[in-house]
Every structure is written in structure tokens, then in C-alpha cells.
């Protein structure tokens, strides 16, 4: 299927150069890149689970419950609130 894409000139030059280094046609190189990208599961920030930090106790390792995902803005607000409370 044919389609038209408007790509910035520097990006197009890079794609052409990489296809040439691979020794393949630009359309085949681009199709392989898109195919590879579609095979990877999408990374959604809301669905990412933070790793659980192990806590060492006398009885062994205890895992903490997962922490909520916070944005940089939320972390900054919490730190500012903590500083003003001190």
C-alpha cells in the first residue's frame, strides 16, 4: 500500500543512509522499523509497576507494597510541603 509521510529532511537523510548501510531499499528498511516497533508492547506510564524495595528484618526480607507513580511536579509539591512544615 502506498502512503505519503512528511518527514523532516535530516530524519529522511538518516533513514536513507541507514538503509544504504544495510544494503536494502528505503521502503523495506522503513517497513522493518515500523514492524519491529509494532511488535513491542506499548509502554504506558500509568500501567508501569514500580519495583518493590526489599526491607531487611530479623526474620528475613519483607517487601513493601507498591508505591504510587508520582510525577516530578507531585514529588516537588510534597518536598515543598515537607520543607514548609519543618
C-alpha positions in Angstrom: 0.0 0.0 0.0 1.3 3.5 -0.8 1.2 6.3 1.7 2.8 9.7 2.0 4.7 10.9 5.0 6.1 14.4 5.7 9.4 13.8 7.4 12.0 16.4 8.3 14.9 16.5 5.9 17.5 15.5 8.5 15.4 12.5 9.5 14.9 11.4 5.9 18.7 11.7 5.2 19.4 9.5 8.3 16.8 6.9 7.1 18.3 6.8 3.6 21.9 6.5 5.0 20.9 3.6 7.3 19.1 1.8 4.6 22.1 2.2 2.3 24.4 0.9 5.0 22.1 -2.2 5.5 22.1 -2.6 1.7 18.3 -2.6 1.5 15.7 -0.3 -0.2 14.4 2.6 1.9 10.8 1.3 1.8 12.0 -2.2 3.0 14.1 -0.6 5.8 11.2 1.7 6.9 8.7 -1.2 6.8 11.0 -3.3 9.0 11.4 -0.5 11.5 7.6 0.0 11.7 7.0 -3.8 12.0 9.6 -4.0 14.9 8.0 -1.0 16.7 4.5 -2.6 16.4 5.7 -5.9 17.8 6.9 -4.2 21.1 4.2 -3.8 23.7 3.4 -0.1 24.3 4.9 1.4 27.3 2.2 3.3 29.2 3.3 5.2 32.3 0.1 4.6 34.1 0.4 0.8 33.8 4.1 0.6 34.8 4.5 -1.0 38.2 7.3 0.3 40.4 9.7 -2.3 41.7 9.3 -3.3 45.3 12.1 -2.4 47.6 13.2 -5.2 49.9 13.2 -4.4 53.6 15.5 -6.4 55.7 14.2 -7.6 59.1 15.4 -10.1 61.6 13.1 -12.7 60.1 14.2 -12.2 56.5 13.3 -10.0 53.6 9.9 -8.2 53.7 8.6 -6.5 50.5 6.9 -3.2 50.8 3.6 -2.6 49.0 4.0 -0.9 45.5 4.4 2.8 45.6 2.1 5.0 43.6 3.5 6.5 40.5 4.2 10.2 41.1 5.1 12.9 38.6 8.0 15.2 39.1 5.6 18.0 39.9 3.9 15.9 42.6 7.2 15.0 44.2 8.3 18.6 44.2 5.0 19.7 45.8 5.4 17.0 48.5 9.0 18.2 49.2 7.9 21.8 49.4 5.2 20.9 51.8 7.6 19.0 53.9 10.1 21.9 53.9 7.4 24.4 55.0 6.2 22.2 57.8 9.7 21.9 59.3 
